[in-house]
Amino acid sequence: MNDDYRSPLDDEFDAIASELWENNASWWQTGFTLGADPEYEEQIIPMLREHLAGSCRILDIGTGEGQLTRVAAHIAGVEYIAGIDPTWEQIEEAGRRAPDIDYVKAEASHIPFADGSFDTVVACLVFEHIADLPGAIAEVARVLRSNGTFLFFLNHPLLQTPNSGWIDDHIIGEQYWRIGRYLVEERTVEEVEKDVYIPFIHRPLGNYLNLLAENSLVLTRMEEPPPPKGFLEKAPEYYEAATIPRLLFLRLNKA
């Protein structure tokens, strides 16, 4: 069913993305896990712990090397955890770090679990890299039980639009946050560090919300947290924009 959504552009982007993620898996593992990244340590992981309370069966989409599944493993009452990722290097490293958790190489648009397998699905900073958004959201809804929960973390679609950023305009004597072409869906490959290229797809927030609604995923909470203290200390140039959220969190329940 999900193949109906795909286009040649999706296939081309996915092929590029797959190669880039395989090539740069160690960049992620070194820079964003095991306490290396303050946004995860001070913001994302505490929020995840809070919202996983009461979960029994959890699926982490785009699990990477399994950082969030290892957090979930310490939640009281959790019975089963699985993580999927399309990158072999990440899946293999996840298995080495947590051999008791099930990790499967798979795309978000083709989740290899039966209907209603999970009461909680997590996707953290993943869907902005996925070409087949309709297919992926449909799969989230399919594998969730009735009244199951989708914990959805995104780079803020409005305020982190490509080419957005803090502007210190000395000519007019003002400081402001510039927003890029928000309404334009845009696929880019960005150099996030020297010689590290990562694929991104920017979409307006309405694209996400409408697809979620069409798949009976009902918004129950939304948060736009400020950048955490540790991130600002690591990136002091961001202090001037500390009132601009980098993260958007949506909690949704399957009707």
C-alpha positions in Angstrom: 0.0 0.0 0.0 2.7 2.4 0.9 4.4 2.0 -2.5 1.5 4.1 -3.9 3.1 7.2 -2.4 6.5 6.8 -3.9 8.0 8.7 -6.8 11.3 8.4 -8.7 12.4 11.5 -6.7 11.8 9.6 -3.5 13.9 6.6 -4.7 16.7 8.9 -5.8 16.8 10.8 -2.5 16.6 7.5 -0.5 19.6 6.1 -2.4 21.7 9.2 -1.6 20.5 9.3 2.0 21.3 5.6 2.5 24.9 6.0 1.3 25.4 9.2 3.4 24.1 7.7 6.6 26.3 4.6 6.1 29.3 6.8 5.5 28.6 9.0 8.5 27.3 6.6 11.1 30.5 7.0 13.2 29.9 10.8 13.3 26.5 10.2 14.9 27.8 7.6 17.3 30.6 9.8 18.5 28.9 13.1 18.6 25.4 12.4 19.8 25.4 9.4 22.1 26.8 8.2 25.4 26.4 11.7 26.9 28.2 13.6 24.2 25.3 15.8 23.1 23.7 18.2 25.7 20.4 18.5 23.7 19.8 14.8 24.1 21.1 14.6 27.7 19.3 17.7 29.0 16.2 17.9 26.9 15.3 15.0 24.7 16.0 12.1 27.0 14.3 13.7 30.1 11.2 14.4 27.9 11.2 10.8 26.6 11.4 9.3 30.1 8.4 11.4 31.1 6.3 10.5 28.2 7.2 6.8 28.1 5.7 6.3 31.6 3.1 3.5 31.4 4.4 2.1 28.1 4.7 -1.7 27.7 5.7 -2.3 24.1 7.9 0.3 22.4 9.1 0.8 18.9 11.9 3.3 18.1 11.9 4.4 14.4 15.3 5.5 13.2 16.9 4.1 16.3 20.5 4.8 15.1 22.8 3.0 17.5 19.9 2.6 20.0 20.4 5.4 22.4 16.7 5.9 23.1 15.9 2.2 23.3 18.5 1.9 26.0 16.7 4.7 27.9 13.3 2.9 27.4 14.8 -0.3 28.8 15.0 1.4 32.2 11.3 2.5 32.2 9.3 0.5 34.8 6.7 -1.8 33.3 8.3 -2.0 29.8 7.9 -5.6 28.4 9.4 -5.4 24.9 11.5 -2.9 22.9 12.4 -2.8 19.2 14.4 -0.4 17.1 14.5 -0.1 13.3 17.0 1.8 11.2 17.9 1.6 7.5 21.6 1.8 8.2 23.6 -1.4 8.7 26.4 0.3 10.6 23.9 1.7 13.1 22.0 -1.6 13.6 25.2 -3.5 14.2 26.4 -1.0 16.7 23.1 -0.9 18.5 23.2 -4.7 18.8 26.7 -4.5 20.3 25.6 -1.9 22.9 22.4 -3.5 23.9 22.2 -7.2 22.8 18.9 -7.8 24.7 17.0 -5.3 22.5 15.6 -6.3 19.1 17.1 -4.2 16.3 16.0 -4.7 12.7 17.3 -3.0 9.5 14.1 -1.5 7.9 12.6 1.7 6.5 10.0 3.7 8.3 7.7 3.2 5.4 7.9 -0.6 5.6 7.9 -1.5 9.3 8.3 -5.3 9.7 5.8 -5.8 12.6 2.2 -6.8 12.6 -0.7 -4.4 13.0 -1.2 -3.2 16.6 2.1 -4.5 17.8 3.0 -1.5 20.0 1.4 0.8 22.5 4.1 3.4 22.0 6.1 4.5 18.9 9.0 7.0 19.1 10.5 8.9 16.3 13.2 11.4 17.3 14.7 13.8 14.7 14.1 11.2 12.0 11.2 12.2 9.8 13.0 15.2 8.4 15.3 12.7 6.7 12.5 10.5 5.3 11.3 10.9 1.7 8.1 8.8 2.0 6.4 10.8 4.7 2.8 9.6 3.9 4.0 6.0 3.9 5.9 6.4 7.2 3.1 8.0 9.1 0.6 5.4 7.8 3.0 2.7 9.1 3.2 4.3 12.5 -0.6 4.3 12.7 -0.8 0.7 11.5 1.6 -0.8 14.1 0.1 1.2 17.0 -2.7 -0.3 19.1 -5.9 1.6 19.5 -5.3 4.5 21.9 -1.5 3.9 21.5 0.9 6.9 21.7 3.2 8.4 19.1 6.0 10.5 20.6 7.2 12.7 17.7 10.3 14.9 17.9 11.2 17.2 15.0 13.6 19.9 14.3 11.2 22.8 14.5 9.7 23.1 11.0 9.2 26.8 11.1 12.1 28.2 13.1 14.7 25.8 11.8 13.8 26.1 8.1 16.8 26.0 5.8 18.7 29.3 5.8 17.1 30.4 9.0 19.3 31.9 11.7 20.2 34.8 14.0 20.9 38.0 12.2 22.9 40.9 13.8 22.2 43.7 11.4 24.6 46.5 12.1 23.3 48.7 9.3 19.8 49.1 10.7 20.8 48.4 14.3 18.6 45.4 14.9 18.9 41.8 15.8 16.3 39.3 14.6 15.7 35.6 13.6 15.5 35.2 9.9 13.2 32.4 8.6 13.9 30.8 5.3 11.4 29.7 2.6 9.1 28.0 5.1 6.3 27.1 2.7 8.6 25.4 0.2 9.2 21.7 0.6 12.9 21.4 0.1 15.4 18.5 -0.1 18.9 19.4 0.7 22.2 17.7 1.5 24.0 19.9 4.2 27.6 19.9 5.4 26.9 19.7 9.1 30.6 19.4 10.0 33.7 19.4 7.8 33.3 16.6 5.2 30.1 15.3 6.9 27.1 15.6 4.6 23.6 14.7 5.9 20.3 14.7 3.9 17.3 16.8 5.1 13.8 17.4 3.9 12.1 20.6 5.1 8.3 20.5 5.2 5.8 23.0 6.6 4.2 21.9 9.8 0.8 21.5 8.2 2.2 18.7 6.0 2.9 16.7 9.1 -0.3 17.6 11.0 -2.6 16.8 8.1 -1.1 13.4 7.5 -1.2 12.6 11.2 -4.9 13.6 11.3 -5.7 11.5 8.1 -4.2 8.5 9.9 -6.3 9.0 13.1 -3.3 10.2 15.1 -4.8 12.9 17.4 -2.6 15.6 18.9 -2.8 15.6 22.8 0.3 17.7 23.6 2.7 20.0 21.9 6.0 21.5 23.4 8.5 23.9 22.0 11.2 23.9 24.6 14.0 26.5 24.7 17.6 25.3 23.9 19.0 23.7 27.1 21.8 25.3 29.2 24.4 22.7 28.1 23.8 23.4 24.4 24.1 27.1 24.9 27.4 26.6 26.8 28.6 24.5 23.9 27.4 26.9 21.3 27.6 30.4 22.9 26.8 32.1 19.6 23.3 30.8 20.1 22.7 32.7 23.3 21.2 35.7 21.4 18.6 33.3 20.0 17.9 31.4 23.2 14.2 32.3 22.9 13.9 30.5 19.6 13.1 26.8 19.9 15.2 24.2 18.0 12.9 21.4 18.9 9.2 20.6 18.4 7.6 17.8 20.3 4.2 16.3 19.5 2.4 13.6 21.5 -0.4 11.9 19.6 -2.8 9.1 20.3 -4.3 6.7 17.8 -8.1 7.2 17.8 
